[in-house]
Amino acid sequence: MRHTTVFERQAPPAGLVSRALESSEHRVFWLDDAPASGHGSLQGVVETDLAVVGGGYAGLWTAVLAKRRDPSRRVVLLEAQTIGWAASGRNGGFAEASLTHGEDNGRSRWPDEYDTLERLGLKNLDALERDVAELGIDAQLERTGVLAVAYEPHQVRWLEEQTHGTLLDAAGLRAEIDSPTFLAGRWTQGDSALVHPARLARGLAQAASDLGVEVHEHSPVQRLRAGRTGAVELTTPGGVVRAAQVALATNVFRSVLPSLRWSTVPVYDYVLMTEPLTAEQRDAIGWRNRQGLADLANQFHYSRLTADGRILYGGYDAIYHAGRKVNPAYEDRQSSYRTLASHLLTTFPQLEDVRISHRWSGAIDTSTQFCAFHGLTKRGRVAYSAGFTGLGVAATRFAAEVMLDRLDGTPTERTQLSMVQKRPLPFPPEPFASVGINATRWSLDRADHHEGRRNLFLRTLDRMGLGFDS
């Protein structure tokens, strides 16, 4: 029997949803709230020790850490548009220690090394916090922890089975964040942080530049050519870079390596940002400890407060468009924004007068193992990492270390991991990719409407190592 969710049982009037959205702008709040980026495009021919392709977190961390390892190394970073304009400036700002998209996914895929992956992930998050402080980056980093909440009885059982963090009953949870939809929660601290995404990205770019990295925006790499020996040549509209080594950090965008083009697909995630809450609105919901917030549904929501007291609310819809294209036309999806606004008002009915100031979307580079993969090619001269699947805020720093380790050629604990050494299964070509991804999305929605029970299709994916639950 189909089970309705709380968002259907307690949906707000359509008029309240329309009123909340009526003055919203289709703009990325984080990018509006960060210092402008201004690096010139590449012109002419440049020879360098290391070329980094991509000006998001993965590329920026690679450039910064490369110069920290060897200040004498010449490093050039090429960004197709502007620093942090894509996923690195559009995400929710949750920096999770996990490298595997959670314990269940990690233990099911890499059971023998999961404890090592957990330790390395925690170490990486601590190092990220240290680096942000030492580099003087105003990323608004907070180690407030995350509250995982249940809004259905079967999700309460899932919380009770977990062992990390502090279990809160309905009263204890509502003392932290007051929502009538919350039945229980688990507050974990120490394994996550909140950051301002765009300030982190642009702060890393400034830190890289201060360290001597040559940063070029509006310099898309059109071709990578690597002979059997010699430098790797990267061609852009304004010039050429000849590099002894290359780190590719293009993630969701079409790779200059044809062999990687089947390894990820772009899935669009949607986000709302409210205006700053009034004092009365803040008092009505509590949330004084500023935790990150996520629920346990297969189609989950995530939420948090900003430094100036806004609520970010995102998730639920994850939309794939046939053809693997990243296209701005996919971003302003009114049905997704209305769904999110409705769910926000269900979660916090005491905020019926809240207004949405910003709405936006971004493409997530999704892999079949539901977390990043890593590789080395062109006779050890080109390293790459991609497929972060929405978990890249902290994991990109680990990926940068992996790419640099591999290019250095010295085995490390990181490079010996089977998660690092093995490539995930590729996605099939169209139309099979669309059929499979949309069938998965439909099945996840069906599971949420059947008290979490996964159908035969999802159970088959689980057995093949292709399944996920959020």
C-alpha positions, -999 to 999 in steps of 0.1 A, spaced: 0 0 0 13 35 -9 23 56 21 21 93 18 49 114 32 46 142 57 52 167 28 20 154 12 0 150 44 9 185 57 14 204 25 9 242 28 -16 261 7 -4 268 -29 -8 305 -23 18 305 5 43 287 -18 37 313 -46 40 342 -21 73 328 -7 88 326 -42 73 357 -59 102 380 -53 130 354 -56 158 359 -81 174 332 -102 209 339 -89 234 320 -67 235 337 -33 270 325 -24 285 340 -56 267 373 -49 281 372 -13 318 366 -22 346 388 -34 348 391 -72 372 370 -91 394 387 -116 422 367 -133 432 372 -169 430 346 -196 460 327 -209 478 344 -238 507 330 -257 528 299 -250 537 289 -214 560 262 -202 554 249 -167 561 220 -143 524 214 -135 492 225 -153 460 222 -134 428 221 -154 397 234 -135 392 263 -111 368 245 -87 378 230 -53 397 200 -68 419 221 -90 424 249 -65 435 225 -37 458 207 -62 475 240 -71 478 252 -35 491 219 -21 515 215 -51 532 249 -42 532 240 -5 550 207 -13 575 224 -36 575 262 -37 600 262 -66 576 243 -88 559 264 -115 522 258 -115 496 271 -140 458 268 -134 434 271 -163 396 277 -156 371 277 -185 349 304 -169 355 320 -135 368 306 -102 341 287 -83 313 295 -107 301 259 -110 295 233 -82 322 248 -60 302 280 -57 267 265 -57 267 237 -31 251 237 3 285 242 21 285 209 39 321 197 43 318 161 53 347 140 65 334 109 46 352 100 14 327 73 6 293 90 7 285 76 41 293 45 61 268 22 44 281 29 9 317 27 21 314 -6 40 294 -22 12 320 -14 -15 353 -14 4 347 -35 36 383 -43 42 396 -8 41 366 12 53 382 19 87 412 33 70 391 55 47 372 68 77 404 77 95 419 94 64 386 113 58 387 127 94 423 136 90 416 153 57 388 174 72 410 185 101 437 194 76 412 214 56 402 234 87 439 241 95 447 251 59 418 276 58 430 292 90 467 292 80 459 306 45 437 333 60 406 323 40 374 339 52 353 308 45 330 312 75 339 277 86 319 262 115 323 228 132 287 227 145 279 191 134 250 177 115 216 167 127 201 137 108 164 138 113 135 113 109 101 125 98 86 90 93 84 61 118 106 38 97 133 65 96 132 66 135 141 29 134 170 36 111 183 63 135 181 39 164 203 14 146 231 39 141 259 42 167 276 75 159 265 107 176 238 115 201 203 102 196 175 127 203 139 119 208 112 142 194 112 166 224 150 167 225 153 173 188 126 201 189 145 218 217 174 221 191 153 229 159 116 232 163 97 215 135 65 196 140 76 171 113 106 158 132 102 126 151 138 119 162 173 129 153 210 120 157 235 148 162 270 139 151 299 163 158 335 163 147 330 147 113 317 177 94 319 214 89 299 242 73 316 266 50 307 295 27 312 277 -7 322 306 -29 343 323 -3 362 291 1 368 288 -36 378 323 -42 399 324 -11 418 293 -23 424 311 -56 438 341 -39 459 318 -17 472 300 -48 481 333 -64 499 345 -33 519 313 -34 529 319 -70 504 299 -89 495 315 -123 457 315 -124 439 321 -157 402 324 -161 382 322 -194 408 297 -206 389 265 -216 412 236 -225 401 225 -260 426 198 -266 451 177 -246 480 162 -267 506 139 -251 532 122 -272 552 92 -260 577 115 -245 581 152 -236 556 177 -224 518 174 -224 503 202 -245 471 219 -236 455 242 -261 432 271 -251 416 298 -273 444 323 -263 474 301 -261 492 269 -253 505 254 -221 533 228 -223 535 210 -190 557 183 -176 527 171 -156 489 177 -157 462 174 -131 427 172 -145 399 185 -122 370 192 -146 346 169 -127 311 173 -142 323 189 -175 333 169 -206 367 155 -201 396 162 -225 403 125 -220 379 105 -242 383 74 -219 366 94 -190 335 106 -208 314 76 -198 325 77 -161 302 105 -149 268 120 -157 255 154 -147 226 154 -122 210 187 -114 203 197 -77 181 226 -67 184 251 -39 165 279 -22 178 307 1 155 327 23 159 364 32 175 369 66 151 357 93 137 382 117 143 379 154 108 366 159 113 340 131 145 328 147 129 325 181 101 304 165 125 278 152 153 278 177 184 264 158 207 283 182 235 257 177 236 262 140 239 225 130 237 213 95 204 195 89 196 165 67 168 140 66 168 102 61 146 99 30 160 84 -2 151 117 -18 166 137 10 166 174 19 195 194 34 194 227 52 215 251 71 218 287 84 241 313 68 262 338 87 236 365 83 207 343 95 192 330 62 180 294 57 194 274 28 171 246 18 179 222 -10 179 186 -23 150 163 -30 149 166 -68 179 152 -86 172 156 -123 191 140 -152 187 153 -188 194 129 -216 227 134 -234 250 141 -205 250 178 -212 256 207 -187 232 234 -199 222 266 -182 187 261 -196 182 232 -171 188 254 -141 156 275 -137 131 246 -131 100 261 -116 85 228 -105 115 219 -84 116 253 -67 79 251 -59 84 216 -45 113 228 -23 93 259 -11 64 237 -2 86 213 18 103 242 35 70 255 47 59 220 58 90 217 78 87 252 94 50 262 93 58 289 118 76 307 89 46 312 67 57 348 60 92 338 50 104 351 16 128 333 -8 155 357 -20 175 334 -43 169 302 -62 195 283 -82 207 249 -94 239 232 -103 251 200 -119 267 173 -98 293 149 -113 278 115 -104 297 82 -106 284 47 -104 302 41 -71 286 73 -57 319 89 -47 351 101 -63 374 79 -85 410 86 -93 434 77 -121 468 82 -138 474 81 -175 497 92 -204 527 74 -190 522 89 -155 521 125 -167 484 131 -163 464 125 -131 427 130 -126 399 128 -101 362 131 -106 328 117 -97 324 133 -63 286 129 -64 277 158 -42 304 151 -16 333 173 -29 336 201 -5 362 183 16 368 152 -5 384 173 -33 412 182 -9 419 144 -5 417 140 -42 443 167 -47 467 149 -24 460 117 -44 467 134 -77 499 149 -65 511 117 -48 506 98 -81 524 124 -102 553 124 -77 555 86 -83 560 76 -47 535 51 -32 516 65 -2 489 51 20 464 70 -1 476 56 -34 475 21 -22 438 22 -14 417 -1 -37 391 28 -38 419 49 -54 433 22 -77 401 9 -92 378 27 -117 340 24 -112 318 9 -139 310 34 -166 275 46 -174 259 31 -205 253 51 -236 219 67 -244 191 58 -243 201 32 -217 216 58 -193 183 78 -192 162 47 -187 184 34 -159 188 67 -141 151 76 -143 141 41 -132 164 46 -102 149 79 -94 114 65 -97 123 36 -75 138 58 -48 106 79 -47 86 46 -45 107 35 -16 100 67 3 63 60 -3 66 24 9 82 30 43 117 27 29 113 -7 13 135 -10 -18 120 -27 -49 136 -55 -70 153 -30 -92 171 -12 -64 180 -45 -47 195 -57 -80 216 -25 -82 227 -30 -46 240 -65 -54 258 -52 -85 275 -25 -64 256 2 -83 229 11 -57 225 40 -34 200 53 -9 201 91 -12 
